[in-house]
Amino acid sequence: MGWGTSDFFANLSSEKVGHFKTFLWSQVVGVFVFLLTLVLVRPDFSFTPVLILLLIVAAFGYGLGYLFFYRAFEIGNVSVVSGVINVGTIFAMGVAFFVFGQRLDLIQIIGVLMVIIGATLVAINPSDLFGGKVSLANGARESFIASILFGLFYWPVNEYITERSHWLSTSIVIKFLSLVIVLLIAFWQKRDIKMKNVSKKIWVFVLLVGILEALGVLATSFGVSVGDSILIAPIASALAIVTIILAIIFLKEKVGRLRWLGIVMTIGGIILTAF
Protein backbone atom coordinates (compact mmCIF):
# COMPACT_ATOMS: atom_id res chain seq x y z
CA MET A 1 0.00 0.00 0.00
CA GLY A 2 2.79 2.42 0.88
CA TRP A 3 4.86 1.83 -2.25
CA GLY A 4 1.87 1.58 -4.61
CA THR A 5 0.34 4.87 -3.47
CA SER A 6 3.78 6.52 -3.34
CA ASP A 7 4.44 5.50 -6.96
CA PHE A 8 1.15 7.04 -8.05
CA PHE A 9 2.06 10.43 -6.57
CA ALA A 10 5.64 10.07 -7.82
CA ASN A 11 4.26 9.75 -11.34
CA LEU A 12 2.26 12.99 -10.94
CA SER A 13 5.21 14.87 -9.46
CA SER A 14 7.79 13.55 -11.95
CA GLU A 15 5.69 14.76 -14.86
CA LYS A 16 5.67 18.30 -13.39
CA VAL A 17 9.11 18.87 -11.86
CA GLY A 18 11.11 15.93 -13.24
CA HIS A 19 12.28 12.65 -11.79
CA PHE A 20 15.44 13.98 -10.16
CA LYS A 21 13.82 16.65 -7.99
CA THR A 22 10.95 14.32 -7.12
CA PHE A 23 13.28 11.66 -5.80
CA LEU A 24 15.71 14.03 -4.09
CA TRP A 25 13.16 16.02 -2.12
CA SER A 26 10.95 13.03 -1.34
CA GLN A 27 14.02 11.33 0.15
CA VAL A 28 14.64 14.37 2.33
CA VAL A 29 11.10 13.96 3.63
CA GLY A 30 11.68 10.23 4.07
CA VAL A 31 14.78 10.85 6.20
CA PHE A 32 12.67 12.83 8.67
CA VAL A 33 10.13 9.99 8.81
CA PHE A 34 12.97 7.60 9.59
CA LEU A 35 14.33 9.90 12.28
CA LEU A 36 10.90 10.01 13.95
CA THR A 37 10.82 6.20 13.87
CA LEU A 38 14.33 6.17 15.34
CA VAL A 39 13.07 8.01 18.42
CA LEU A 40 10.51 5.24 19.03
CA VAL A 41 12.59 2.14 18.23
CA ARG A 42 16.17 3.15 19.17
CA PRO A 43 18.09 0.42 17.32
CA ASP A 44 21.75 -0.53 17.57
CA PHE A 45 24.03 0.96 14.89
CA SER A 46 26.89 -1.52 15.00
CA PHE A 47 28.18 -2.63 11.57
CA THR A 48 31.28 -4.60 10.61
CA PRO A 49 33.55 -3.20 7.86
CA VAL A 50 32.07 -5.72 5.40
CA LEU A 51 28.52 -4.64 6.24
CA ILE A 52 29.48 -0.98 5.80
CA LEU A 53 30.73 -1.78 2.30
CA LEU A 54 27.51 -3.66 1.56
CA LEU A 55 25.46 -0.72 2.87
CA ILE A 56 27.08 1.43 0.18
CA VAL A 57 26.22 -1.19 -2.46
CA ALA A 58 22.60 -1.34 -1.27
CA ALA A 59 22.38 2.48 -1.25
CA PHE A 60 23.75 2.53 -4.80
CA GLY A 61 21.04 0.10 -5.97
CA TYR A 62 18.33 1.91 -4.04
CA GLY A 63 19.25 5.47 -5.11
CA LEU A 64 20.00 4.84 -8.79
CA GLY A 65 17.13 2.40 -9.01
CA TYR A 66 14.67 5.05 -7.90
CA LEU A 67 16.17 7.64 -10.26
CA PHE A 68 15.59 5.34 -13.23
CA PHE A 69 12.17 4.36 -11.89
CA TYR A 70 10.99 7.96 -11.51
CA ARG A 71 12.49 8.81 -14.91
CA ALA A 72 10.27 6.08 -16.34
CA PHE A 73 7.29 7.74 -14.66
CA GLU A 74 8.32 11.07 -16.16
CA ILE A 75 8.32 9.82 -19.77
CA GLY A 76 6.11 6.76 -19.68
CA ASN A 77 2.68 5.39 -18.85
CA VAL A 78 2.23 4.61 -15.16
CA SER A 79 0.56 1.27 -15.91
CA VAL A 80 3.42 0.17 -18.17
CA VAL A 81 6.10 1.31 -15.73
CA SER A 82 4.39 -0.36 -12.78
CA GLY A 83 4.15 -3.60 -14.72
CA VAL A 84 7.76 -3.75 -15.91
CA ILE A 85 9.28 -2.81 -12.53
CA ASN A 86 8.02 -6.10 -11.14
CA VAL A 87 10.68 -7.94 -13.14
CA GLY A 88 12.94 -6.92 -10.25
CA THR A 89 11.04 -9.46 -8.20
CA ILE A 90 12.39 -12.22 -10.46
CA PHE A 91 15.96 -11.05 -9.92
CA ALA A 92 15.50 -10.82 -6.15
CA MET A 93 13.93 -14.27 -6.01
CA GLY A 94 16.71 -15.67 -8.20
CA VAL A 95 19.39 -14.43 -5.80
CA ALA A 96 17.39 -15.76 -2.85
CA PHE A 97 17.19 -19.16 -4.56
CA PHE A 98 20.72 -19.59 -5.91
CA VAL A 99 22.73 -17.61 -3.35
CA PHE A 100 20.73 -17.78 -0.11
CA GLY A 101 19.38 -21.29 -0.68
CA GLN A 102 15.73 -20.29 -0.32
CA ARG A 103 13.32 -22.50 -2.27
CA LEU A 104 10.16 -22.24 -4.37
CA ASP A 105 7.41 -24.78 -4.88
CA LEU A 106 5.72 -25.58 -8.21
CA ILE A 107 3.00 -22.94 -7.86
CA GLN A 108 5.58 -20.24 -7.18
CA ILE A 109 7.61 -21.28 -10.23
CA ILE A 110 4.49 -20.94 -12.38
CA GLY A 111 3.94 -17.51 -10.86
CA VAL A 112 7.48 -16.42 -11.75
CA LEU A 113 6.95 -17.43 -15.39
CA MET A 114 3.67 -15.52 -15.47
CA VAL A 115 5.42 -12.37 -14.18
CA ILE A 116 8.11 -12.61 -16.88
CA ILE A 117 5.60 -13.13 -19.71
CA GLY A 118 3.21 -10.52 -18.34
CA ALA A 119 5.92 -7.87 -17.97
CA THR A 120 7.04 -8.55 -21.55
CA LEU A 121 3.51 -8.05 -22.87
CA VAL A 122 3.23 -4.78 -20.96
CA ALA A 123 6.55 -3.51 -22.32
CA ILE A 124 5.92 -4.23 -26.01
CA ASN A 125 4.11 -1.63 -28.11
CA PRO A 126 1.28 -3.58 -29.81
CA SER A 127 1.07 -1.29 -32.88
CA ASP A 128 4.78 -1.79 -33.58
CA LEU A 129 4.55 -5.49 -32.86
CA PHE A 130 1.80 -6.13 -35.39
CA GLY A 131 3.33 -3.64 -37.80
CA GLY A 132 6.40 -5.82 -38.18
CA LYS A 133 8.73 -4.09 -35.77
CA VAL A 134 9.14 -4.37 -32.03
CA SER A 135 9.97 -1.46 -29.73
CA LEU A 136 9.80 -0.89 -26.03
CA ALA A 137 7.07 1.42 -24.79
CA ASN A 138 8.17 4.75 -23.32
CA GLY A 139 9.56 4.26 -19.84
CA ALA A 140 9.89 0.47 -20.14
CA ARG A 141 13.68 0.55 -20.62
CA GLU A 142 14.25 2.83 -17.63
CA SER A 143 11.87 0.75 -15.54
CA PHE A 144 13.69 -2.45 -16.52
CA ILE A 145 17.06 -0.95 -15.50
CA ALA A 146 15.49 0.05 -12.19
CA SER A 147 14.25 -3.50 -11.70
CA ILE A 148 17.82 -4.81 -12.13
CA LEU A 149 19.16 -2.32 -9.58
CA PHE A 150 16.41 -3.13 -7.10
CA GLY A 151 16.42 -6.89 -7.66
CA LEU A 152 20.17 -7.50 -7.67
CA PHE A 153 21.69 -4.69 -5.62
CA TYR A 154 19.03 -3.57 -3.13
CA TRP A 155 16.77 -6.47 -2.12
CA PRO A 156 19.39 -9.23 -1.63
CA VAL A 157 22.03 -6.99 -0.04
CA ASN A 158 19.46 -5.37 2.24
CA GLU A 159 18.31 -8.79 3.41
CA TYR A 160 21.87 -9.97 4.03
CA ILE A 161 22.64 -6.91 6.16
CA THR A 162 19.31 -6.99 8.00
CA GLU A 163 19.92 -10.58 9.10
CA ARG A 164 23.16 -9.42 10.75
CA SER A 165 22.10 -6.02 12.09
CA HIS A 166 18.93 -4.18 13.11
CA TRP A 167 16.41 -3.66 10.31
CA LEU A 168 15.76 0.01 11.19
CA SER A 169 19.41 1.04 11.45
CA THR A 170 20.06 -0.71 8.13
CA SER A 171 17.20 1.16 6.44
CA ILE A 172 18.23 4.52 7.88
CA VAL A 173 21.85 4.21 6.75
CA ILE A 174 20.85 3.04 3.25
CA LYS A 175 18.41 5.92 2.83
CA PHE A 176 20.92 8.48 4.08
CA LEU A 177 23.72 7.13 1.85
CA SER A 178 21.40 7.06 -1.18
CA LEU A 179 20.56 10.71 -0.55
CA VAL A 180 24.28 11.54 -0.44
CA ILE A 181 24.83 9.63 -3.71
CA VAL A 182 22.04 11.56 -5.43
CA LEU A 183 23.42 14.88 -4.16
CA LEU A 184 26.86 13.94 -5.54
CA ILE A 185 25.28 13.13 -8.90
CA ALA A 186 23.50 16.49 -8.86
CA PHE A 187 26.78 18.26 -8.12
CA TRP A 188 28.66 16.31 -10.82
CA GLN A 189 25.98 16.95 -13.45
CA LYS A 190 25.50 20.56 -12.26
CA ARG A 191 21.78 20.02 -11.85
CA ASP A 192 19.43 22.66 -10.52
CA ILE A 193 17.78 21.01 -7.53
CA LYS A 194 15.79 24.02 -6.33
CA MET A 195 12.00 23.75 -6.44
CA LYS A 196 11.27 27.08 -8.10
CA ASN A 197 7.74 28.28 -8.86
CA VAL A 198 6.27 24.98 -7.70
CA SER A 199 2.62 24.91 -6.70
CA LYS A 200 1.49 23.80 -3.27
CA LYS A 201 -0.17 20.77 -4.87
CA ILE A 202 3.16 19.48 -6.20
CA TRP A 203 4.78 20.02 -2.81
CA VAL A 204 1.97 17.94 -1.28
CA PHE A 205 2.63 15.21 -3.87
CA VAL A 206 6.36 15.19 -3.02
CA LEU A 207 5.54 15.13 0.70
CA LEU A 208 3.22 12.15 0.21
CA VAL A 209 5.80 10.35 -1.92
CA GLY A 210 8.40 10.73 0.82
CA ILE A 211 6.12 9.63 3.66
CA LEU A 212 4.46 6.70 1.87
CA GLU A 213 7.71 5.41 0.33
CA ALA A 214 9.41 5.55 3.75
CA LEU A 215 6.56 3.54 5.27
CA GLY A 216 6.92 0.99 2.46
CA VAL A 217 10.66 0.65 3.09
CA LEU A 218 10.17 0.32 6.85
CA ALA A 219 7.48 -2.34 6.44
CA THR A 220 9.42 -4.46 3.95
CA SER A 221 12.69 -4.12 5.89
CA PHE A 222 10.93 -5.41 8.99
CA GLY A 223 9.37 -8.17 6.89
CA VAL A 224 12.77 -9.28 5.56
CA SER A 225 14.14 -9.30 9.12
CA VAL A 226 11.60 -11.96 10.16
CA GLY A 227 11.03 -13.77 6.83
CA ASP A 228 12.65 -14.71 3.54
CA SER A 229 12.90 -12.29 0.61
CA ILE A 230 11.83 -15.07 -1.74
CA LEU A 231 8.34 -14.49 -0.29
CA ILE A 232 8.56 -10.88 0.91
CA ALA A 233 9.71 -9.51 -2.48
CA PRO A 234 6.79 -10.85 -4.55
CA ILE A 235 4.23 -9.88 -1.91
CA ALA A 236 5.66 -6.35 -1.81
CA SER A 237 5.50 -6.22 -5.61
CA ALA A 238 1.72 -6.27 -5.34
CA LEU A 239 2.20 -2.49 -5.16
CA ALA A 240 1.46 -2.53 -8.92
CA ILE A 241 -2.17 -3.34 -8.15
CA VAL A 242 -2.54 -0.16 -6.11
CA THR A 243 -0.68 2.08 -8.58
CA ILE A 244 -2.55 0.84 -11.65
CA ILE A 245 -5.98 1.06 -10.02
CA LEU A 246 -5.29 4.64 -8.92
CA ALA A 247 -4.06 5.55 -12.42
CA ILE A 248 -7.16 4.12 -14.07
CA ILE A 249 -9.53 5.82 -11.62
CA PHE A 250 -7.93 9.26 -11.32
CA LEU A 251 -5.81 9.64 -14.48
CA LYS A 252 -8.28 7.88 -16.80
CA GLU A 253 -5.38 6.00 -18.35
CA LYS A 254 -6.36 3.67 -21.17
CA VAL A 255 -4.71 0.29 -21.44
CA GLY A 256 -4.98 -1.87 -24.58
CA ARG A 257 -6.16 -5.48 -24.45
CA LEU A 258 -2.69 -6.97 -24.87
CA ARG A 259 -1.28 -4.82 -22.08
CA TRP A 260 -4.30 -5.57 -19.92
CA LEU A 261 -3.47 -9.23 -20.38
CA GLY A 262 0.14 -8.50 -19.43
CA ILE A 263 -0.89 -6.55 -16.34
CA VAL A 264 -3.30 -9.28 -15.24
CA MET A 265 -0.68 -11.98 -15.81
CA THR A 266 1.95 -10.00 -13.90
CA ILE A 267 -0.33 -9.44 -10.93
CA GLY A 268 -1.60 -13.03 -11.06
CA GLY A 269 1.97 -14.31 -11.13
CA ILE A 270 2.90 -12.16 -8.14
CA ILE A 271 -0.05 -13.56 -6.21
CA LEU A 272 0.93 -17.15 -7.04
CA THR A 273 4.52 -16.60 -5.91
CA ALA A 274 3.23 -15.57 -2.51
CA PHE A 275 1.78 -19.02 -1.76
C-alpha positions as a Markdown table, in Angstrom:
| # | Residue | x | y | z |
|---|---|---|---|---|
| 1 | Met | 0.0 | 0.0 | 0.0 |
| 2 | Gly | 2.8 | 2.4 | 0.9 |
| 3 | Trp | 4.9 | 1.8 | -2.3 |
| 4 | Gly | 1.9 | 1.6 | -4.6 |
| 5 | Thr | 0.3 | 4.9 | -3.5 |
| 6 | Ser | 3.8 | 6.5 | -3.3 |
| 7 | Asp | 4.4 | 5.5 | -7.0 |
| 8 | Phe | 1.1 | 7.0 | -8.0 |
| 9 | Phe | 2.1 | 10.4 | -6.6 |
| 10 | Ala | 5.6 | 10.1 | -7.8 |
| 11 | Asn | 4.3 | 9.8 | -11.3 |
| 12 | Leu | 2.3 | 13.0 | -10.9 |
| 13 | Ser | 5.2 | 14.9 | -9.5 |
| 14 | Ser | 7.8 | 13.5 | -12.0 |
| 15 | Glu | 5.7 | 14.8 | -14.9 |
| 16 | Lys | 5.7 | 18.3 | -13.4 |
| 17 | Val | 9.1 | 18.9 | -11.9 |
| 18 | Gly | 11.1 | 15.9 | -13.2 |
| 19 | His | 12.3 | 12.6 | -11.8 |
| 20 | Phe | 15.4 | 14.0 | -10.2 |
| 21 | Lys | 13.8 | 16.7 | -8.0 |
| 22 | Thr | 11.0 | 14.3 | -7.1 |
| 23 | Phe | 13.3 | 11.7 | -5.8 |
| 24 | Leu | 15.7 | 14.0 | -4.1 |
| 25 | Trp | 13.2 | 16.0 | -2.1 |
| 26 | Ser | 10.9 | 13.0 | -1.3 |
| 27 | Gln | 14.0 | 11.3 | 0.1 |
| 28 | Val | 14.6 | 14.4 | 2.3 |
| 29 | Val | 11.1 | 14.0 | 3.6 |
| 30 | Gly | 11.7 | 10.2 | 4.1 |
| 31 | Val | 14.8 | 10.8 | 6.2 |
| 32 | Phe | 12.7 | 12.8 | 8.7 |
| 33 | Val | 10.1 | 10.0 | 8.8 |
| 34 | Phe | 13.0 | 7.6 | 9.6 |
| 35 | Leu | 14.3 | 9.9 | 12.3 |
| 36 | Leu | 10.9 | 10.0 | 14.0 |
| 37 | Thr | 10.8 | 6.2 | 13.9 |
| 38 | Leu | 14.3 | 6.2 | 15.3 |
| 39 | Val | 13.1 | 8.0 | 18.4 |
| 40 | Leu | 10.5 | 5.2 | 19.0 |
| 41 | Val | 12.6 | 2.1 | 18.2 |
| 42 | Arg | 16.2 | 3.1 | 19.2 |
| 43 | Pro | 18.1 | 0.4 | 17.3 |
| 44 | Asp | 21.8 | -0.5 | 17.6 |
| 45 | Phe | 24.0 | 1.0 | 14.9 |
| 46 | Ser | 26.9 | -1.5 | 15.0 |
| 47 | Phe | 28.2 | -2.6 | 11.6 |
| 48 | Thr | 31.3 | -4.6 | 10.6 |
| 49 | Pro | 33.6 | -3.2 | 7.9 |
| 50 | Val | 32.1 | -5.7 | 5.4 |
| 51 | Leu | 28.5 | -4.6 | 6.2 |
| 52 | Ile | 29.5 | -1.0 | 5.8 |
| 53 | Leu | 30.7 | -1.8 | 2.3 |
| 54 | Leu | 27.5 | -3.7 | 1.6 |
| 55 | Leu | 25.5 | -0.7 | 2.9 |
| 56 | Ile | 27.1 | 1.4 | 0.2 |
| 57 | Val | 26.2 | -1.2 | -2.5 |
| 58 | Ala | 22.6 | -1.3 | -1.3 |
| 59 | Ala | 22.4 | 2.5 | -1.2 |
| 60 | Phe | 23.7 | 2.5 | -4.8 |
| 61 | Gly | 21.0 | 0.1 | -6.0 |
| 62 | Tyr | 18.3 | 1.9 | -4.0 |
| 63 | Gly | 19.2 | 5.5 | -5.1 |
| 64 | Leu | 20.0 | 4.8 | -8.8 |
| 65 | Gly | 17.1 | 2.4 | -9.0 |
| 66 | Tyr | 14.7 | 5.0 | -7.9 |
| 67 | Leu | 16.2 | 7.6 | -10.3 |
| 68 | Phe | 15.6 | 5.3 | -13.2 |
| 69 | Phe | 12.2 | 4.4 | -11.9 |
| 70 | Tyr | 11.0 | 8.0 | -11.5 |
| 71 | Arg | 12.5 | 8.8 | -14.9 |
| 72 | Ala | 10.3 | 6.1 | -16.3 |
| 73 | Phe | 7.3 | 7.7 | -14.7 |
| 74 | Glu | 8.3 | 11.1 | -16.2 |
| 75 | Ile | 8.3 | 9.8 | -19.8 |
| 76 | Gly | 6.1 | 6.8 | -19.7 |
| 77 | Asn | 2.7 | 5.4 | -18.9 |
| 78 | Val | 2.2 | 4.6 | -15.2 |
| 79 | Ser | 0.6 | 1.3 | -15.9 |
| 80 | Val | 3.4 | 0.2 | -18.2 |
| 81 | Val | 6.1 | 1.3 | -15.7 |
| 82 | Ser | 4.4 | -0.4 | -12.8 |
| 83 | Gly | 4.2 | -3.6 | -14.7 |
| 84 | Val | 7.8 | -3.7 | -15.9 |
| 85 | Ile | 9.3 | -2.8 | -12.5 |
| 86 | Asn | 8.0 | -6.1 | -11.1 |
| 87 | Val | 10.7 | -7.9 | -13.1 |
| 88 | Gly | 12.9 | -6.9 | -10.3 |
| 89 | Thr | 11.0 | -9.5 | -8.2 |
| 90 | Ile | 12.4 | -12.2 | -10.5 |
| 91 | Phe | 16.0 | -11.1 | -9.9 |
| 92 | Ala | 15.5 | -10.8 | -6.1 |
| 93 | Met | 13.9 | -14.3 | -6.0 |
| 94 | Gly | 16.7 | -15.7 | -8.2 |
| 95 | Val | 19.4 | -14.4 | -5.8 |
| 96 | Ala | 17.4 | -15.8 | -2.9 |
| 97 | Phe | 17.2 | -19.2 | -4.6 |
| 98 | Phe | 20.7 | -19.6 | -5.9 |
| 99 | Val | 22.7 | -17.6 | -3.3 |
| 100 | Phe | 20.7 | -17.8 | -0.1 |
| 101 | Gly | 19.4 | -21.3 | -0.7 |
| 102 | Gln | 15.7 | -20.3 | -0.3 |
| 103 | Arg | 13.3 | -22.5 | -2.3 |
| 104 | Leu | 10.2 | -22.2 | -4.4 |
| 105 | Asp | 7.4 | -24.8 | -4.9 |
| 106 | Leu | 5.7 | -25.6 | -8.2 |
| 107 | Ile | 3.0 | -22.9 | -7.9 |
| 108 | Gln | 5.6 | -20.2 | -7.2 |
| 109 | Ile | 7.6 | -21.3 | -10.2 |
| 110 | Ile | 4.5 | -20.9 | -12.4 |
| 111 | Gly | 3.9 | -17.5 | -10.9 |
| 112 | Val | 7.5 | -16.4 | -11.7 |
| 113 | Leu | 7.0 | -17.4 | -15.4 |
| 114 | Met | 3.7 | -15.5 | -15.5 |
| 115 | Val | 5.4 | -12.4 | -14.2 |
| 116 | Ile | 8.1 | -12.6 | -16.9 |
| 117 | Ile | 5.6 | -13.1 | -19.7 |
| 118 | Gly | 3.2 | -10.5 | -18.3 |
| 119 | Ala | 5.9 | -7.9 | -18.0 |
| 120 | Thr | 7.0 | -8.6 | -21.5 |
| 121 | Leu | 3.5 | -8.1 | -22.9 |
| 122 | Val | 3.2 | -4.8 | -21.0 |
| 123 | Ala | 6.6 | -3.5 | -22.3 |
| 124 | Ile | 5.9 | -4.2 | -26.0 |
| 125 | Asn | 4.1 | -1.6 | -28.1 |
| 126 | Pro | 1.3 | -3.6 | -29.8 |
| 127 | Ser | 1.1 | -1.3 | -32.9 |
| 128 | Asp | 4.8 | -1.8 | -33.6 |
| 129 | Leu | 4.5 | -5.5 | -32.9 |
| 130 | Phe | 1.8 | -6.1 | -35.4 |
| 131 | Gly | 3.3 | -3.6 | -37.8 |
| 132 | Gly | 6.4 | -5.8 | -38.2 |
| 133 | Lys | 8.7 | -4.1 | -35.8 |
| 134 | Val | 9.1 | -4.4 | -32.0 |
| 135 | Ser | 10.0 | -1.5 | -29.7 |
| 136 | Leu | 9.8 | -0.9 | -26.0 |
| 137 | Ala | 7.1 | 1.4 | -24.8 |
| 138 | Asn | 8.2 | 4.7 | -23.3 |
| 139 | Gly | 9.6 | 4.3 | -19.8 |
| 140 | Ala | 9.9 | 0.5 | -20.1 |
| 141 | Arg | 13.7 | 0.6 | -20.6 |
| 142 | Glu | 14.2 | 2.8 | -17.6 |
| 143 | Ser | 11.9 | 0.7 | -15.5 |
| 144 | Phe | 13.7 | -2.4 | -16.5 |
| 145 | Ile | 17.1 | -0.9 | -15.5 |
| 146 | Ala | 15.5 | 0.1 | -12.2 |
| 147 | Ser | 14.2 | -3.5 | -11.7 |
| 148 | Ile | 17.8 | -4.8 | -12.1 |
| 149 | Leu | 19.2 | -2.3 | -9.6 |
| 150 | Phe | 16.4 | -3.1 | -7.1 |
| 151 | Gly | 16.4 | -6.9 | -7.7 |
| 152 | Leu | 20.2 | -7.5 | -7.7 |
| 153 | Phe | 21.7 | -4.7 | -5.6 |
| 154 | Tyr | 19.0 | -3.6 | -3.1 |
| 155 | Trp | 16.8 | -6.5 | -2.1 |
| 156 | Pro | 19.4 | -9.2 | -1.6 |
| 157 | Val | 22.0 | -7.0 | 0.0 |
| 158 | Asn | 19.5 | -5.4 | 2.2 |
| 159 | Glu | 18.3 | -8.8 | 3.4 |
| 160 | Tyr | 21.9 | -10.0 | 4.0 |
| 161 | Ile | 22.6 | -6.9 | 6.2 |
| 162 | Thr | 19.3 | -7.0 | 8.0 |
| 163 | Glu | 19.9 | -10.6 | 9.1 |
| 164 | Arg | 23.2 | -9.4 | 10.7 |
| 165 | Ser | 22.1 | -6.0 | 12.1 |
| 166 | His | 18.9 | -4.2 | 13.1 |
| 167 | Trp | 16.4 | -3.7 | 10.3 |
| 168 | Leu | 15.8 | 0.0 | 11.2 |
| 169 | Ser | 19.4 | 1.0 | 11.4 |
| 170 | Thr | 20.1 | -0.7 | 8.1 |
| 171 | Ser | 17.2 | 1.2 | 6.4 |
| 172 | Ile | 18.2 | 4.5 | 7.9 |
| 173 | Val | 21.8 | 4.2 | 6.7 |
| 174 | Ile | 20.8 | 3.0 | 3.3 |
| 175 | Lys | 18.4 | 5.9 | 2.8 |
| 176 | Phe | 20.9 | 8.5 | 4.1 |
| 177 | Leu | 23.7 | 7.1 | 1.9 |
| 178 | Ser | 21.4 | 7.1 | -1.2 |
| 179 | Leu | 20.6 | 10.7 | -0.6 |
| 180 | Val | 24.3 | 11.5 | -0.4 |
| 181 | Ile | 24.8 | 9.6 | -3.7 |
| 182 | Val | 22.0 | 11.6 | -5.4 |
| 183 | Leu | 23.4 | 14.9 | -4.2 |
| 184 | Leu | 26.9 | 13.9 | -5.5 |
| 185 | Ile | 25.3 | 13.1 | -8.9 |
| 186 | Ala | 23.5 | 16.5 | -8.9 |
| 187 | Phe | 26.8 | 18.3 | -8.1 |
| 188 | Trp | 28.7 | 16.3 | -10.8 |
| 189 | Gln | 26.0 | 17.0 | -13.5 |
| 190 | Lys | 25.5 | 20.6 | -12.3 |
| 191 | Arg | 21.8 | 20.0 | -11.8 |
| 192 | Asp | 19.4 | 22.7 | -10.5 |
| 193 | Ile | 17.8 | 21.0 | -7.5 |
| 194 | Lys | 15.8 | 24.0 | -6.3 |
| 195 | Met | 12.0 | 23.7 | -6.4 |
| 196 | Lys | 11.3 | 27.1 | -8.1 |
| 197 | Asn | 7.7 | 28.3 | -8.9 |
| 198 | Val | 6.3 | 25.0 | -7.7 |
| 199 | Ser | 2.6 | 24.9 | -6.7 |
| 200 | Lys | 1.5 | 23.8 | -3.3 |
| 201 | Lys | -0.2 | 20.8 | -4.9 |
| 202 | Ile | 3.2 | 19.5 | -6.2 |
| 203 | Trp | 4.8 | 20.0 | -2.8 |
| 204 | Val | 2.0 | 17.9 | -1.3 |
| 205 | Phe | 2.6 | 15.2 | -3.9 |
| 206 | Val | 6.4 | 15.2 | -3.0 |
| 207 | Leu | 5.5 | 15.1 | 0.7 |
| 208 | Leu | 3.2 | 12.2 | 0.2 |
| 209 | Val | 5.8 | 10.4 | -1.9 |
| 210 | Gly | 8.4 | 10.7 | 0.8 |
| 211 | Ile | 6.1 | 9.6 | 3.7 |
| 212 | Leu | 4.5 | 6.7 | 1.9 |
| 213 | Glu | 7.7 | 5.4 | 0.3 |
| 214 | Ala | 9.4 | 5.6 | 3.8 |
| 215 | Leu | 6.6 | 3.5 | 5.3 |
| 216 | Gly | 6.9 | 1.0 | 2.5 |
| 217 | Val | 10.7 | 0.6 | 3.1 |
| 218 | Leu | 10.2 | 0.3 | 6.8 |
| 219 | Ala | 7.5 | -2.3 | 6.4 |
| 220 | Thr | 9.4 | -4.5 | 4.0 |
| 221 | Ser | 12.7 | -4.1 | 5.9 |
| 222 | Phe | 10.9 | -5.4 | 9.0 |
| 223 | Gly | 9.4 | -8.2 | 6.9 |
| 224 | Val | 12.8 | -9.3 | 5.6 |
| 225 | Ser | 14.1 | -9.3 | 9.1 |
| 226 | Val | 11.6 | -12.0 | 10.2 |
| 227 | Gly | 11.0 | -13.8 | 6.8 |
| 228 | Asp | 12.7 | -14.7 | 3.5 |
| 229 | Ser | 12.9 | -12.3 | 0.6 |
| 230 | Ile | 11.8 | -15.1 | -1.7 |
| 231 | Leu | 8.3 | -14.5 | -0.3 |
| 232 | Ile | 8.6 | -10.9 | 0.9 |
| 233 | Ala | 9.7 | -9.5 | -2.5 |
| 234 | Pro | 6.8 | -10.8 | -4.5 |
| 235 | Ile | 4.2 | -9.9 | -1.9 |
| 236 | Ala | 5.7 | -6.4 | -1.8 |
| 237 | Ser | 5.5 | -6.2 | -5.6 |
| 238 | Ala | 1.7 | -6.3 | -5.3 |
| 239 | Leu | 2.2 | -2.5 | -5.2 |
| 240 | Ala | 1.5 | -2.5 | -8.9 |
| 241 | Ile | -2.2 | -3.3 | -8.1 |
| 242 | Val | -2.5 | -0.2 | -6.1 |
| 243 | Thr | -0.7 | 2.1 | -8.6 |
| 244 | Ile | -2.6 | 0.8 | -11.7 |
| 245 | Ile | -6.0 | 1.1 | -10.0 |
| 246 | Leu | -5.3 | 4.6 | -8.9 |
| 247 | Ala | -4.1 | 5.5 | -12.4 |
| 248 | Ile | -7.2 | 4.1 | -14.1 |
| 249 | Ile | -9.5 | 5.8 | -11.6 |
| 250 | Phe | -7.9 | 9.3 | -11.3 |
| 251 | Leu | -5.8 | 9.6 | -14.5 |
| 252 | Lys | -8.3 | 7.9 | -16.8 |
| 253 | Glu | -5.4 | 6.0 | -18.3 |
| 254 | Lys | -6.4 | 3.7 | -21.2 |
| 255 | Val | -4.7 | 0.3 | -21.4 |
| 256 | Gly | -5.0 | -1.9 | -24.6 |
| 257 | Arg | -6.2 | -5.5 | -24.4 |
| 258 | Leu | -2.7 | -7.0 | -24.9 |
| 259 | Arg | -1.3 | -4.8 | -22.1 |
| 260 | Trp | -4.3 | -5.6 | -19.9 |
| 261 | Leu | -3.5 | -9.2 | -20.4 |
| 262 | Gly | 0.1 | -8.5 | -19.4 |
| 263 | Ile | -0.9 | -6.5 | -16.3 |
| 264 | Val | -3.3 | -9.3 | -15.2 |
| 265 | Met | -0.7 | -12.0 | -15.8 |
| 266 | Thr | 1.9 | -10.0 | -13.9 |
| 267 | Ile | -0.3 | -9.4 | -10.9 |
| 268 | Gly | -1.6 | -13.0 | -11.1 |
| 269 | Gly | 2.0 | -14.3 | -11.1 |
| 270 | Ile | 2.9 | -12.2 | -8.1 |
| 271 | Ile | -0.1 | -13.6 | -6.2 |
| 272 | Leu | 0.9 | -17.1 | -7.0 |
| 273 | Thr | 4.5 | -16.6 | -5.9 |
| 274 | Ala | 3.2 | -15.6 | -2.5 |
| 275 | Phe | 1.8 | -19.0 | -1.8 |
